[in-house]
């Protein structure tokens, strides 16, 4: 199905709806597919920027990374940056919780 979807061109002399009817492809699928391609390009660019920033400042976690990306003009939130950093296998250098020691006020 994606092969037929790739035949359809917006700049062609024929309307997109007519091209879809002739090739047997749903028009909504053509527009959805184009949106995916644009989103993938943005995701790749964000991955590159996060990797570059992490190389320069490996102590940056997701919160500082969001601030850095927003300063560069990208509209991102923390969850998205956390997901992308997870894909790259990156994490900030903040210490984790001290789970090995008991609280001094608790009895054993």
Backbone as ProteinMPNN parsed JSONL, in Angstrom:
{"seq_chain_A": "XXXXXXXXXXXXXXXXXXXXXXXXXXXXXXXXXXXXXXXXXXXXXXXXXXXXXXXXXXXXXXXXXXXXXXXXXXXXXXXXXXXXXXXXXXXXXXXXXXXXXXXXXXXX", "coords_chain_A": {"N_chain_A": [[0.82, -1.189, 0.0], [1.999, 1.229, 0.663], [3.607, 1.731, -1.49], [1.892, 2.455, -3.56], [0.912, 4.737, -2.374], [3.112, 6.363, -2.465], [3.197, 7.157, -5.087], [1.57, 9.318, -5.398], [1.491, 12.739, -5.943], [1.641, 16.047, -4.835], [2.17, 18.318, -6.336], [1.588, 17.63, -8.901], [-0.173, 17.741, -12.091], [-2.677, 16.784, -11.687], [-5.41, 16.554, -9.424], [-5.074, 15.75, -5.924], [-7.104, 14.219, -4.783], [-8.202, 12.996, -7.041], [-6.001, 11.522, -7.969], [-5.782, 9.729, -5.846], [-8.19, 8.342, -6.09], [-7.808, 7.07, -8.554], [-5.613, 5.427, -8.02], [-6.505, 3.863, -5.963], [-6.205, 4.442, -3.249], [-6.76, 5.631, 0.028], [-7.559, 8.993, 0.622], [-7.148, 10.249, 3.091], [-5.153, 8.698, 4.207], [-2.97, 9.379, 2.668], [-2.442, 12.027, 3.401], [-1.968, 11.661, 6.128], [0.308, 10.078, 6.047], [2.167, 11.865, 4.976], [2.389, 13.651, 7.102], [3.63, 12.038, 8.992], [6.175, 11.703, 7.89], [7.242, 14.299, 8.083], [7.218, 14.612, 10.846], [9.015, 12.618, 11.586], [11.397, 13.665, 10.565], [11.755, 15.895, 12.196], [12.008, 14.633, 14.672], [14.415, 13.235, 14.283], [16.178, 15.392, 14.0], [15.948, 16.525, 16.553], [16.999, 14.418, 18.076], [19.655, 14.495, 17.196], [20.423, 17.053, 18.13], [20.102, 16.736, 20.912], [21.997, 14.762, 21.39], [24.366, 16.119, 20.657], [24.348, 18.217, 22.536], [24.478, 16.747, 24.906], [26.966, 15.608, 24.646], [28.595, 17.838, 24.979], [27.774, 18.705, 27.505], [27.494, 16.51, 29.759], [26.197, 16.312, 32.168], [23.695, 17.315, 32.006], [20.31, 16.821, 32.549], [16.954, 15.773, 31.7], [15.402, 18.04, 32.238], [17.076, 20.346, 32.074], [17.867, 19.964, 29.48], [15.519, 20.394, 28.074], [15.177, 23.144, 28.482], [17.412, 24.088, 27.112], [16.845, 23.24, 24.467], [14.499, 24.659, 23.99], [15.478, 27.249, 24.023], [16.776, 27.21, 21.642], [14.697, 27.3, 19.927], [12.902, 25.179, 19.62], [9.842, 23.55, 20.167], [9.359, 21.71, 22.724], [8.517, 19.284, 25.235], [9.058, 18.011, 28.572], [8.549, 15.255, 28.802], [8.807, 14.335, 26.194], [11.511, 14.848, 25.687], [12.626, 13.18, 27.636], [11.87, 10.697, 26.595], [13.274, 10.691, 24.145], [15.91, 10.905, 25.078], [16.051, 8.476, 26.372], [15.926, 6.732, 24.194], [18.406, 7.228, 23.08], [19.933, 6.309, 25.113], [20.814, 7.934, 27.175], [21.424, 9.669, 30.244], [21.109, 11.964, 32.949], [23.631, 13.113, 35.322], [22.802, 13.081, 37.927], [22.658, 12.118, 41.342], [21.193, 9.052, 42.461], [18.458, 7.86, 44.561], [19.218, 7.186, 48.029], [18.951, 4.152, 48.85], [19.961, 2.138, 50.343], [20.383, 2.564, 53.035], [18.956, 2.635, 56.281], [16.452, 4.66, 57.859], [17.483, 6.75, 60.511], [15.724, 7.131, 62.654], [14.001, 4.992, 62.708], [13.161, 1.841, 64.134], [14.886, -1.284, 64.079]], "CA_chain_A": [[0.0, 0.0, 0.0], [2.846, 2.417, 0.726], [4.147, 1.978, -2.828], [0.877, 3.239, -4.272], [0.815, 6.036, -1.717], [4.261, 7.178, -2.879], [2.963, 7.653, -6.442], [0.739, 10.521, -5.371], [2.275, 13.963, -5.795], [0.792, 17.219, -4.647], [2.462, 19.313, -7.361], [1.234, 17.106, -10.222], [-1.27, 18.448, -12.744], [-3.925, 16.14, -11.301], [-5.732, 16.778, -8.014], [-4.72, 14.644, -5.03], [-8.277, 13.349, -4.636], [-8.32, 12.204, -8.278], [-4.893, 10.562, -7.954], [-6.132, 8.697, -4.865], [-9.26, 7.525, -6.655], [-7.242, 6.247, -9.621], [-4.675, 4.43, -7.491], [-7.174, 3.039, -4.96], [-5.646, 4.761, -1.934], [-7.572, 6.594, 0.767], [-6.953, 10.321, 0.662], [-6.713, 10.54, 4.462], [-3.887, 7.991, 4.414], [-1.902, 10.133, 1.998], [-2.103, 13.177, 4.232], [-1.396, 11.156, 7.383], [1.665, 9.608, 5.739], [3.025, 13.047, 4.833], [2.624, 14.177, 8.443], [4.595, 11.161, 9.651], [7.508, 11.995, 7.36], [7.697, 15.562, 8.661], [7.474, 14.373, 12.269], [10.243, 11.835, 11.685], [12.531, 14.556, 10.322], [11.918, 16.716, 13.402], [12.516, 13.736, 15.718], [15.836, 12.989, 14.009], [16.915, 16.619, 14.31], [15.992, 16.639, 18.014], [17.952, 13.417, 18.56], [20.999, 15.02, 16.929], [20.687, 18.171, 19.039], [20.261, 16.205, 22.268], [23.285, 14.07, 21.434], [25.42, 17.14, 20.652], [24.327, 18.923, 23.82], [24.916, 15.813, 25.945], [28.414, 15.458, 24.485], [29.207, 19.021, 25.58], [27.401, 18.808, 28.924], [26.908, 15.217, 30.124], [25.465, 16.403, 33.433], [22.349, 17.805, 31.738], [19.202, 15.878, 32.55], [15.875, 16.13, 30.781], [14.891, 19.39, 32.506], [17.984, 21.33, 31.479], [17.87, 19.739, 28.039], [14.322, 21.068, 27.569], [15.473, 24.578, 28.467], [18.371, 24.307, 26.034], [16.168, 23.085, 23.178], [13.555, 25.766, 23.835], [16.272, 28.43, 23.671], [17.12, 27.071, 20.226], [13.488, 27.501, 19.143], [12.115, 23.958, 19.459], [8.737, 23.408, 21.117], [9.416, 20.361, 23.284], [8.222, 19.187, 26.659], [9.989, 17.148, 29.303], [8.289, 13.849, 28.497], [9.375, 14.04, 24.879], [12.965, 14.811, 25.842], [12.942, 11.954, 28.376], [11.737, 9.576, 25.665], [14.375, 10.744, 23.187], [17.143, 10.573, 25.793], [15.999, 7.037, 26.603], [16.275, 6.08, 22.932], [19.856, 7.361, 22.931], [20.599, 5.698, 26.265], [21.453, 9.005, 27.936], [20.821, 10.047, 31.523], [21.88, 12.972, 33.666], [24.554, 12.582, 36.321], [22.274, 13.315, 39.273], [22.691, 10.897, 42.152], [19.909, 8.418, 42.707], [18.089, 7.825, 45.975], [20.018, 6.328, 48.901], [18.006, 3.127, 49.296], [20.662, 1.102, 51.103], [20.485, 2.895, 54.459], [17.68, 2.816, 56.96], [16.267, 5.943, 58.515], [17.978, 6.591, 61.88], [14.642, 7.154, 63.628], [13.233, 3.746, 62.668], [13.745, 0.689, 64.823], [15.148, -2.417, 63.185]], "C_chain_A": [[0.866, 1.257, 0.0], [3.463, 2.738, -0.631], [3.161, 2.823, -3.619], [0.743, 4.636, -3.678], [1.957, 6.945, -2.165], [4.104, 7.72, -4.297], [2.296, 9.021, -6.441], [1.599, 11.736, -5.059], [1.33, 15.153, -5.716], [0.969, 18.225, -5.79], [2.102, 18.842, -8.765], [0.058, 17.895, -10.796], [-2.635, 17.917, -12.37], [-4.163, 16.34, -9.805], [-5.405, 15.537, -7.188], [-5.895, 13.685, -4.888], [-8.456, 12.464, -5.865], [-7.215, 11.155, -8.344], [-5.192, 9.411, -7.001], [-7.201, 7.77, -5.415], [-8.713, 6.586, -7.729], [-6.328, 5.145, -9.091], [-5.288, 3.549, -6.409], [-6.629, 3.231, -3.555], [-6.56, 5.774, -1.26], [-6.83, 7.924, 0.875], [-6.431, 10.664, 2.053], [-5.378, 9.867, 4.764], [-2.714, 8.723, 3.792], [-1.469, 11.303, 2.867], [-1.491, 12.753, 5.561], [0.039, 10.712, 7.17], [2.626, 10.785, 5.602], [3.345, 13.662, 6.185], [3.644, 13.356, 9.197], [6.012, 11.463, 9.186], [8.07, 13.273, 7.965], [8.04, 15.383, 10.134], [8.761, 13.583, 12.464], [11.478, 12.71, 11.486], [12.806, 15.421, 11.55], [12.5, 15.874, 14.529], [14.008, 13.475, 15.519], [16.677, 14.215, 14.346], [17.032, 16.807, 15.819], [16.973, 15.633, 18.61], [19.387, 13.894, 18.357], [21.358, 16.132, 17.91], [20.908, 17.694, 20.469], [21.606, 15.52, 22.407], [24.445, 15.067, 21.471], [25.507, 17.841, 22.007], [24.843, 18.027, 24.938], [26.422, 15.575, 25.86], [29.144, 16.629, 25.131], [28.965, 19.099, 27.077], [26.713, 17.52, 29.373], [26.127, 15.239, 31.436], [24.056, 16.941, 33.229], [21.357, 16.654, 31.763], [18.117, 16.377, 31.607], [15.385, 17.567, 30.998], [15.78, 20.462, 31.88], [18.023, 21.191, 29.965], [16.664, 20.418, 27.395], [14.578, 22.565, 27.463], [16.406, 24.909, 27.309], [17.701, 24.231, 24.664], [15.163, 24.208, 22.937], [14.279, 27.056, 23.483], [16.668, 28.404, 22.203], [15.889, 27.149, 19.323], [12.633, 26.266, 18.926], [11.057, 23.876, 20.552], [8.708, 21.963, 21.601], [8.993, 20.411, 24.747], [9.133, 18.13, 27.278], [9.791, 15.676, 28.963], [8.894, 13.446, 27.156], [10.889, 13.929, 24.962], [13.385, 13.567, 26.614], [12.884, 10.745, 27.453], [12.906, 9.532, 24.688], [15.709, 10.423, 23.856], [17.195, 9.08, 26.098], [16.36, 6.253, 25.357], [17.783, 6.104, 22.736], [20.629, 6.703, 24.068], [21.324, 6.712, 27.129], [20.695, 9.265, 29.228], [21.71, 11.09, 32.169], [22.733, 12.334, 34.745], [24.069, 12.811, 37.743], [22.316, 12.023, 40.072], [21.29, 10.356, 42.373], [19.592, 8.406, 44.189], [18.971, 6.861, 46.759], [19.088, 5.282, 49.504], [18.666, 2.077, 50.174], [20.734, 1.366, 52.595], [19.102, 3.071, 55.058], [17.627, 4.208, 57.564], [16.684, 5.796, 59.978], [16.875, 6.577, 62.94], [13.833, 5.866, 63.676], [13.943, 2.64, 63.432], [13.898, -0.462, 63.843], [14.209, -3.516, 63.407]], "O_chain_A": [[0.49, 2.256, -0.612], [3.806, 3.889, -0.898], [3.548, 3.793, -4.27], [0.492, 5.603, -4.398], [1.788, 8.162, -2.238], [4.811, 8.655, -4.675], [2.449, 9.791, -7.388], [2.329, 11.772, -4.068], [0.345, 15.236, -6.449], [0.016, 18.907, -6.166], [2.293, 19.586, -9.727], [-0.62, 18.626, -10.075], [-3.65, 18.53, -12.699], [-3.222, 16.3, -9.013], [-5.453, 14.414, -7.691], [-5.705, 12.469, -4.872], [-8.825, 11.297, -5.735], [-7.469, 10.016, -8.735], [-4.894, 8.256, -7.303], [-7.131, 6.555, -5.232], [-9.119, 5.426, -7.8], [-6.279, 4.053, -9.656], [-4.659, 2.583, -5.977], [-6.595, 2.29, -2.762], [-7.077, 6.679, -1.916], [-5.638, 7.969, 1.179], [-5.386, 11.301, 2.182], [-4.562, 10.416, 5.503], [-1.601, 8.695, 4.317], [-0.276, 11.544, 3.048], [-0.587, 13.419, 6.065], [0.895, 10.945, 8.023], [3.767, 10.714, 6.057], [4.458, 14.145, 6.395], [4.44, 13.902, 9.961], [6.943, 11.478, 9.99], [9.247, 13.326, 8.321], [9.03, 15.932, 10.619], [9.516, 13.846, 13.4], [12.491, 12.519, 12.159], [13.963, 15.651, 11.903], [13.378, 16.331, 15.26], [14.777, 13.492, 16.481], [17.763, 14.091, 14.913], [18.086, 17.203, 16.316], [17.7, 15.959, 19.549], [20.235, 13.721, 19.233], [22.461, 16.154, 18.456], [21.799, 18.187, 21.16], [22.284, 15.675, 23.423], [25.397, 14.883, 22.229], [26.593, 18.032, 22.554], [25.565, 18.49, 25.822], [27.079, 15.364, 26.88], [30.187, 16.445, 25.758], [29.845, 19.51, 27.833], [25.485, 17.443, 29.371], [25.459, 14.26, 31.768], [23.289, 17.017, 34.189], [21.541, 15.642, 31.087], [18.34, 17.292, 30.815], [14.996, 18.236, 30.041], [15.283, 21.382, 31.231], [18.191, 22.178, 29.249], [16.771, 20.959, 26.294], [14.23, 23.184, 26.458], [16.205, 25.9, 26.607], [17.961, 25.066, 23.798], [14.996, 24.657, 21.803], [13.755, 27.872, 22.725], [16.873, 29.452, 21.591], [16.01, 27.074, 18.101], [11.711, 26.305, 18.111], [11.349, 24.108, 21.725], [8.104, 21.099, 20.965], [9.099, 21.445, 25.406], [9.88, 17.448, 26.577], [10.764, 14.93, 28.85], [9.428, 12.346, 27.01], [11.483, 13.024, 24.376], [14.4, 12.955, 26.282], [13.745, 9.867, 27.519], [13.465, 8.467, 24.43], [16.55, 9.744, 23.267], [18.272, 8.484, 26.085], [17.026, 5.222, 25.444], [18.373, 5.123, 22.28], [21.848, 6.558, 23.988], [22.337, 6.39, 27.75], [19.477, 9.1, 29.293], [22.924, 11.099, 31.961], [22.577, 11.152, 35.05], [24.867, 12.741, 38.678], [22.041, 10.95, 39.536], [20.323, 11.114, 42.46], [20.384, 8.898, 44.992], [19.419, 5.845, 46.227], [18.501, 5.511, 50.561], [17.977, 1.204, 50.702], [21.112, 0.474, 53.355], [18.193, 3.595, 54.414], [18.66, 4.851, 57.752], [16.291, 4.83, 60.631], [17.091, 6.049, 64.031], [13.05, 5.671, 64.606], [15.167, 2.518, 63.383], [13.125, -0.591, 62.893], [14.293, -4.545, 62.736]]}, "name": "protein", "num_of_chains": 1, "seq": "XXXXXXXXXXXXXXXXXXXXXXXXXXXXXXXXXXXXXXXXXXXXXXXXXXXXXXXXXXXXXXXXXXXXXXXXXXXXXXXXXXXXXXXXXXXXXXXXXXXXXXXXXXXX"}
